[in-house]
């Protein structure tokens, strides 16, 4: 089974950080005539959130049907309730994803938007200010958060529209029969999209139908890599399959580089560093990005295959997050994204094997302890072996 279904003739623009993303998003909202769907993990109450909220209100005032999905956990209970009330007063429809985890421990971590079924946005950026820390808005970052999205015009927009429309419908009042019909409808359209790989495709993960689709896309790309693999991610605690694929690509002579975010969660950093010795021994190059908060979830293989989206490399994301990535097969796009990763690498700190071979015993014990706790937690949650 294909991991990605590609469609041709898409116009795809790479958007770096909020300075490029939010103006493009607001411009699309101001031009909307019929319909807007927006799905996000965090919708903050800061100046960026107010700016985007204002554009949504103006669209609704013009008669545009505006549907907004925000995650309860990501946005917070108080902010989610306040946002929903303010938007609904302005004629914007708003639904909160899984409040109080009433439907199990699952979150929508996706960042999707479709306007008039004509233009779509997919990426890793939440609706919050680039200089505000994700966990504490009162904390200012030293530089804008490093993150990406893509703006898409073309046939792929229809696929993205069906996905966000289905999410909206699932969150409404549906009986079991209608939910089953919706599931069949989405699967049918996915089958109809099958064709020869051409330019870009959407891969989603929803913990049910598509639990491993994004990981499968990465594994397939790494398995075919011949020259280079440049991957950047903020939360690195992958399962065995991805670690093996990285090491195997390096063993074949592929230049494998990981640019990883650190500094946001000390315990996760310890888990991440527990993987370094084996990966470094296998020839994988690792760079820690410390300039500011790295939030981008991107990758480039052989300057031909590239992905931008919301999916992290940790087990918790695999188990509880709804995610969405776009995979692009276009040389110019891949090269542009790879150059961004290279610049981030230049701002980072290269990890050396000797640094971890000779670390103090207490750090070694701390890293191993955090890894064992993480692995045990994953086994409990997943009810299966996790390594």
C-alpha positions in Angstrom: 0.0 0.0 0.0 1.3 3.5 -0.9 2.2 5.7 2.1 1.4 8.8 0.1 -1.1 9.5 -2.6 0.2 12.3 -4.9 -1.6 14.7 -7.1 -0.1 16.9 -9.8 -0.2 20.5 -10.8 -0.1 22.0 -7.3 1.3 25.5 -6.7 3.1 25.2 -3.3 4.8 28.0 -1.5 7.0 27.5 1.6 6.3 29.9 4.4 9.0 30.4 7.1 7.9 31.5 10.6 4.9 33.7 11.4 6.3 36.6 9.6 5.4 34.9 6.3 2.6 32.6 7.4 0.2 35.0 9.3 0.1 37.7 6.5 -0.6 35.0 3.9 -3.3 33.5 6.2 -4.9 36.8 6.8 -4.8 37.7 3.1 -6.7 34.5 2.3 -9.3 35.3 5.0 -9.8 38.8 3.7 -10.4 37.5 0.2 -12.8 34.7 1.3 -16.2 34.8 -0.3 -17.9 31.5 0.7 -16.2 29.4 3.4 -13.3 29.1 5.8 -12.2 26.0 7.7 -9.5 26.5 10.3 -8.1 23.7 12.6 -5.4 24.4 15.1 -3.8 23.1 18.3 -3.2 26.5 20.0 -5.2 29.6 19.4 -3.7 32.1 21.8 -5.2 35.2 23.2 -2.1 37.3 22.3 -1.7 39.9 19.6 -1.4 37.4 16.8 -4.5 35.5 18.0 -6.4 38.8 18.1 -5.2 39.7 14.6 -6.4 36.3 13.1 -9.6 36.5 15.2 -10.3 39.9 13.7 -9.9 38.6 10.1 -12.3 35.7 10.9 -14.8 38.1 12.3 -14.7 40.3 9.3 -15.1 37.3 7.0 -18.2 36.2 9.0 -19.6 39.8 8.8 -19.4 39.6 5.0 -21.5 36.4 5.1 -18.7 33.9 4.8 -19.3 30.6 6.6 -16.4 30.3 9.1 -15.8 27.1 11.0 -13.0 27.0 13.6 -11.7 23.9 15.5 -9.3 24.4 18.5 -7.8 21.8 20.7 -9.0 21.9 24.3 -5.6 20.8 25.7 -3.5 22.9 23.4 -5.4 26.2 23.8 -6.3 25.6 27.5 -9.8 25.3 29.0 -10.2 29.0 29.9 -8.9 30.3 26.5 -10.9 27.7 24.6 -14.2 28.8 26.3 -13.4 32.5 25.9 -12.5 32.1 22.3 -15.6 30.1 21.4 -17.8 32.7 23.1 -16.2 35.6 21.3 -16.2 33.9 17.9 -19.8 32.8 18.2 -20.9 36.3 19.1 -19.3 37.4 15.9 -21.1 34.7 13.8 -18.1 32.4 13.6 -18.8 28.7 14.3 -16.3 27.2 16.8 -15.9 23.7 18.1 -13.5 22.6 20.9 -11.7 19.3 20.3 -12.1 16.7 23.1 -12.7 18.9 26.1 -11.7 17.3 29.4 -10.6 14.3 27.4 -14.1 13.1 27.3 -13.4 10.9 24.3 -10.1 9.4 25.5 -6.6 10.9 25.7 -6.5 12.3 22.2 -5.7 15.8 20.8 -5.8 17.5 17.4 -2.3 18.7 16.8 -3.0 19.5 13.2 -2.7 23.0 11.7 -5.0 23.0 8.7 -6.9 25.7 6.9 -8.9 25.8 3.7 -10.5 28.9 2.2 -13.2 28.7 -0.5 -11.9 25.3 -1.5 -9.3 27.2 -3.4 -6.3 27.7 -1.1 -5.1 25.6 1.7 -2.5 25.9 4.5 -0.7 23.0 6.2 2.2 23.2 8.6 3.4 23.3 12.2 2.5 26.9 13.2 -0.1 27.5 15.8 -2.1 30.7 16.1 0.3 32.4 18.5 3.0 35.0 18.4 6.5 33.9 17.2 8.2 35.5 20.1 6.0 34.0 22.9 6.9 30.7 24.5 4.4 27.9 23.8 4.1 26.9 27.4 4.2 30.4 29.0 3.1 33.4 26.9 4.8 35.8 29.4 8.2 34.3 28.4 9.8 36.0 25.4 12.0 33.9 23.1 15.4 35.3 22.0 14.4 35.0 18.3 11.3 34.1 16.3 10.2 30.4 16.7 11.7 28.3 13.9 8.7 26.8 12.1 7.2 26.3 8.7 3.9 26.0 6.8 2.9 25.7 3.1 0.4 27.5 1.1 -1.3 25.3 -1.6 -3.3 26.1 -4.6 -4.3 23.2 -6.8 -6.0 19.7 -6.8 -4.6 18.8 -3.4 -6.8 21.5 -1.8 -9.8 19.2 -2.4 -8.2 16.4 -0.4 -7.3 18.8 2.5 -10.8 20.3 2.4 -12.4 16.8 2.7 -10.2 16.0 5.7 -10.9 19.2 7.7 -14.6 19.0 6.8 -14.8 15.4 8.0 -13.1 16.4 11.3 -15.7 19.2 11.7 -18.6 16.8 11.0 -17.2 14.2 13.5 -17.2 16.8 16.2 -20.9 17.5 15.6 -24.0 15.6 16.7 -23.7 12.4 14.6 -25.4 9.0 15.4 -23.4 5.8 14.8 -24.9 5.3 11.3 -23.9 8.7 10.2 -20.5 8.4 11.6 -20.0 5.1 9.7 -21.3 6.7 6.5 -18.8 9.6 7.0 -15.9 7.1 7.5 -16.9 5.3 4.3 -17.2 8.6 2.4 -13.7 9.7 3.4 -12.2 6.3 2.5 -14.0 6.3 -0.8 -12.6 9.7 -1.8 -9.2 8.6 -0.7 -9.4 5.7 -3.1 -10.6 7.8 -5.9 -7.5 10.0 -5.6 -5.2 7.2 -6.4 -3.0 7.9 -9.3 0.6 8.1 -10.4 2.9 10.0 -8.0 3.4 13.5 -9.3 3.9 16.4 -6.9 2.3 16.6 -3.5 0.1 14.6 -1.1 -1.5 14.9 2.3 -0.7 12.3 5.0 -2.7 12.4 8.2 -2.7 10.4 11.4 -5.8 10.0 13.5 -4.9 7.1 15.9 -7.5 4.9 14.2 -7.6 4.7 10.4 -4.2 6.2 9.8 -2.1 5.5 12.9 1.2 5.0 11.1 0.8 6.8 7.7 3.2 9.7 8.5 5.9 7.3 10.0 5.5 5.1 6.9 6.1 8.0 4.6 9.4 8.8 6.4 10.5 5.2 6.5 9.8 4.7 2.8 11.7 7.9 1.9 14.7 7.0 4.1 14.7 3.5 2.7 15.1 4.9 -0.8 17.6 7.7 0.1 20.8 7.7 -1.9 22.6 10.9 -1.0 21.2 12.9 1.9 18.6 13.0 4.5 18.0 16.3 6.4 15.5 16.1 9.2 14.5 18.7 11.8 12.1 18.2 14.7 11.7 19.6 18.2 10.7 16.4 20.1 12.9 13.4 19.3 12.0 10.1 21.0 11.3 7.8 18.1 10.5 4.1 18.1 12.9 1.4 17.0 11.8 1.4 13.3 12.7 5.0 12.7 16.0 4.7 14.6 17.0 1.7 12.6 16.0 3.4 9.3 18.3 6.4 10.2 21.2 4.2 11.1 20.7 2.0 8.0 20.7 5.0 5.7 23.9 6.3 7.2 25.5 2.8 6.9 24.7 2.9 3.1 26.7 6.2 2.9 23.7 8.5 3.0 24.5 11.9 4.7 22.0 11.7 7.5 21.6 14.9 9.6 19.2 15.5 12.5 18.6 19.1 13.7 16.8 18.8 17.0 15.2 21.3 19.3 16.3 21.3 23.0 15.7 23.4 26.0 11.9 23.4 26.2 11.5 20.2 28.3 14.4 19.1 30.4 13.2 15.5 30.9 12.5 15.1 27.2 15.9 16.4 26.4 17.4 13.6 28.6 15.4 11.0 26.7 16.5 12.5 23.4 20.2 12.4 24.4 19.9 8.8 25.5 19.7 7.9 21.8 22.7 9.9 20.7 25.6 7.4 21.3 24.1 4.7 19.1 23.1 7.1 16.4 26.4 8.9 16.4 28.3 5.6 16.2 26.2 4.6 13.2 27.3 7.8 11.4 24.2 10.0 11.9 25.1 13.6 12.4 23.2 15.4 15.2 23.0 19.1 15.8 21.1 20.7 18.7 19.4 24.0 17.8 19.6 26.4 20.7 19.2 29.8 19.1 15.4 29.8 19.9 12.5 27.4 20.1 12.7 25.0 17.2 9.1 23.9 16.4 9.4 22.9 12.7 8.7 19.3 11.8 10.3 19.1 8.4 12.5 16.8 6.3 14.3 16.7 2.9 15.6 13.5 1.2 17.9 13.6 -1.8 16.7 17.2 -2.6 13.7 15.5 -4.2 11.4 14.5 -1.4 10.3 17.0 1.3 7.7 17.1 4.0 6.2 20.0 6.2 3.7 19.4 8.9 2.8 19.0 12.5 4.1 15.5 13.3 6.8 15.0 16.0 9.1 12.1 16.3 8.0 10.9 19.8 5.8 8.1 20.9 3.3 10.2 22.7 2.5 12.1 19.5 2.1 8.7 17.7 -0.4 7.5 20.2 -2.5 10.6 21.1 -2.1 13.3 18.4 -4.1 13.8 15.3 -1.5 15.1 12.8 -1.1 16.3 9.2 1.9 16.6 6.9 2.3 17.5 3.3 4.8 15.5 1.2 6.2 17.4 -1.8 8.1 15.9 -4.7 9.6 19.0 -6.3 13.3 19.8 -6.6 13.1 23.6 -6.2 10.9 23.3 -3.1 13.1 20.6 -1.5 16.3 22.6 -2.1 14.7 25.7 -0.6 13.7 23.8 2.5 17.0 22.1 2.8 18.8 25.4 2.7 16.7 26.5 5.7 17.7 23.4 7.6 21.3 24.0 6.7 21.1 27.6 8.2 19.5 26.2 11.3 22.4 23.7 11.5 24.9 26.5 11.2 23.2 28.2 14.3 23.3 24.9 16.2 25.8 22.9 18.3 27.1 19.7 16.7 27.1 16.7 19.0 30.3 14.6 19.1 30.4 10.9 20.1 33.3 11.5 22.6 31.1 14.0 24.4 28.7 11.2 25.3 31.3 8.5 25.8 33.0 10.6 28.5 30.0 12.2 30.2 29.9 12.1 34.0 28.3 9.0 35.4 25.4 10.9 37.0 24.4 12.3 33.6 24.6 8.8 32.0 22.4 7.5 34.8 20.0 10.4 34.4 19.6 9.9 30.7 19.1 6.1 31.0 16.6 6.6 33.9 14.5 9.0 31.9 14.6 6.7 28.9 13.4 3.7 31.0 10.6 5.8 32.5 9.6 7.0 29.1 9.7 3.5 27.7 7.7 2.1 30.6 5.1 4.8 30.2 4.7 4.2 26.5 4.2 0.5 27.2 1.5 1.2 29.7 -0.3 3.6 27.3 0.1 1.4 24.2 -0.4 -2.0 25.9 2.5 -3.3 23.8 6.3 -3.5 23.6 7.9 -0.1 23.0 11.7 0.2 22.5 
